[in-house]
Structure formats: structure tokens, C-alpha cells
């Protein structure tokens, strides 16, 4: 019997690369046939993780170029430091493969824009190019999105999201690229908080103006921020606040709140904890019923997100979409264009903080922000 699974090459065998290897091995539509990394120890570790997950030891390659030349797989998964994403993505697309890029798309909007045209050309050839944003596939977030889209919450007035995670000094010291603008592209917002930035944009629409502050408060020997706050105004008029930090101990549950004129929702650590939408009833209620248990399957959404397979499950859901997009030659849910917009919002936060003034989202997206008068902007990696 011929194995019809999609063959995959994982590029970069650090923590996230090993994770993708395990996820792909557990997914019925994929099989990992190749790993690429210049570090033999990393290759061995990722291979062992795949075998432990029930897969077969993949072929090891010292570089992406070597693996591409060998036609190692149908889909390439890029899990390397963020500053390498663009060059490696463009190299992979020259070999007419499907492509998945771990977030963020790259470290700058200017660089990432180059991928939009390349991805569109790949799509014209029936190739799928997607960027990891697995929280969009979480059922709790989908329930909230559906309520917003259907008008169940009325006029969306505001939202708030917090991401307060512990990252030790050792975490940053482990790799020379970590905590640098050139390769990391930023800190708490770019790496840990970008999922929550993406959710705000996905739920509330196109940003208009961003005002932000950043600080380095709990770590040493890094270039980037470990704490950031921002206020974001959207085209709809809605306002949102964001807190991202890696300078806390211990990590506390992430939280997303969305508020409208006729309803609201709270998602704690990917669990739908509160949901209420007026349905032709009175204009307000003193003690609104929590409708969350009726809106979701309790076993799926109200289980602990700290279960051993929670992180795996999130990526599995997105790989369901990617597998279907490859098979049916359709665009994936998270396209390069979508990822570019979320990256631009992250960069807008950094630029506002550096300039000490609000910035317009479209100016950041189009590379029109005036930076030469603010020396602080030089500390965030130069190009927008």
C-alpha cells in the first residue's frame, strides 16, 4: 500500500523545530522525512523526539540547501531564528515546495513584504504558503470570532489582552541570537506576545493608530524589551489594550476580553470562561447568565490548557487546515499577507515606543514612518 502522507522537512531543530517534528508525526496527513540543522546534537535530539512520537528517523541534512537539492520533502517547515526566515523561505520556494513558516514572518516589515509576491506566485502554481498562528484555530477563540462576525455582541467597543510569562535569564543566555534585534526581531511582543497581537487584529479588524511603551526590567545582556504596553485604535472605533511581559515569576494565565454593546467574552488560557450575548431580551441585565457552557462542548474548551498535549493540539489544528489547503489547492487560513499585517502591528508598537509618540498603522505597513529624527529607533533594528 502506498503511503499518501505529505512528506515534510523541518528546518531548524531547536525547541520549536522538535515540537513541529512531533506534531507532524502525530498528524495523519504528514510524515517527517528530513531534518536540517548544522548542529549534529540538535539533529539527533529532534530525530529522537520524532521516533519517540511514533515516527521513523528522518534523513539528516547539514543545511537547507543540501536538503532542497536532495528534494527531501514536499513541504518545508522553517523553524529557525526569525532573522533567517525570509532568505530561507525564498530559497525553498525556488524549489516549488509547499512552505510553513513559524511566527513571526520575519524581523522587519520591509523584508517580509518580499514574501507576499513570492507566496502569491507559489499559489498560482498550486503551492501552499502559511505562517503559524495556531491560536486562531482554538475553539474558544473561534466562538468569540463567530459572535463578533454575526453581530451577537453588537458594536464592539473594546478589548484587552495580557500575556505575562516567565523567561529566565538562562533562556536568553542559551543562544547568542536570542534577545537581539537582528535575529530575534524583538522580545516579549515579537516572540511571546505576537499570538495575542494577532488575535486582537483578527477579532477587531484593521488597526489605525498605536501608542506604546516598552522597557527592559527583569533581564540583562539583551537588546530587546521584556515588558510592553500598548493602546490600539481600530477602524471600527474600538479601543484595545495590550500587555506583554517575560519579566514575571511565575507565568500567569493569558487573558483575552472582548466587550460589545450587547455582549462580551473572556478567554483565559484558551478556555472560554465567560460568554454572554443578548438575544432579543432586555437592554441590560443586572446579573447576566454565563452562556459559555451552552456555547461550547465542555470537554473540549473547558479542560485545562496545561495538559501535556495542549501545545501539540494547537498546532495540530492548524496543520489540519494546511493539509486541506495542500490537498485541495486552496489558500490556507493564515496567509503571508495575514502574517504581514500582524508583524506590522508588532513593529508599530516598537516604533511608537521608540519615538515616544503614537504612530499610524498604515504608515508602518508602507514604510512611511519618519525615523531619522529619533535616535532611539536605531535600537530597534533600523528598517521598519
Phi, psi and omega in degrees: 000131182281134177284117183265006181292152181281127181280141186230142173245123177262123182253116185097110188247035171284202184303311184286328177295316176299321179299313178298322178301317179293315180300312180297325178292324180281343182277133184291345184265353186232157169217133181276115181253348181210149173230140178231124178192139180285349183262112181301325180295321178295318178300315181296318182295315179294320179297317180297321179295321179293317178296319179296331179278359177106007181265180176260143181304122181284165172288136181262137178232145180282341183208162174297318181302317179297317181293319179294319179297327180276000183052055190291334185196167178276331180233135179253130181249114183266116183232033182267174175308145190303326182291351178261351190301312184300306184299318181289324178295315180296321178297318181295318183294337176295340180262012172059045177255167165283156188218135173234131182241127174295150176293153351281172181302316174194192183264349179219150178294319181303314179291315185296330179301332180296335181282339182297309180297318181297321180292322178295320177295322177295321179297323178297335178266009178082020181258142181264132173231120184224158180238138185292125175209064193294341181290341175294340184262358177293129184304325179296316179292327178294320177300316180293316178301315180298321179295320178295313183296325182279350183085008183297332179267003183070214177285121177286122185257326185196166175205159175213143177220142179229138176226104182240100187239150176269126169230121184287165173299325180299324178304315181284329182283343185295328182228135182297335182280337183291141179077016178248147177292323186294320185251329180269330178078359183149185185241248187301325180282311186292320188262309181269322187270352185299330176298321183282326171300315180297319180295318178302315181292320179297322184274322188256349175100207188278128176289154177244310185218143184228133173234129190214160171226144175228158179204158171245107193239335188235007183221164178234164173060033174230154181270340193257175180279150169245001178212136180210144171231151180207150169243132186235130174255134184253163180303327180290347186100346181296148177245145179222149173241150183224135170232126175229130177208146171245014184252044177233159172212129352279179172299144177241161183302139173290156184215135176231126176237135175235132185235135177226176182289343181228014179178171181201162178214151174230127176243116178251121179046046177071010174256136175282102185268331179214139176208128175211129177223125176295139182230074179073011181270203179293166181295333179205165178223140181293324182225077185298138180291140173281110184269003184305314182300331180277342184270344185225164172280113190306320184295330183274318189261341183253011174280161184292129177286354180268009175300155188303327185257014185298314181295321178296316183300319180301315179288326177302321180297319179289325178292336171302313180295317181296317179299317179293321179296319178294314184294318186259007177052048177241163178293143175286166178297316181257100180270173175297321179298317177299316180294325178297319180296320178290322176298320179297325178292321175299313181295327177297322176299314180295317182292320177299316180297319182290321181280340183071030182204158176296152174232154178270136183301314183297328178294321178292316181300322183266003178073032186254005181290131179282117185240346190292342180271001183235105182296334181298332182295333178299338181278356179248031168092014172076259187295144176296000000 
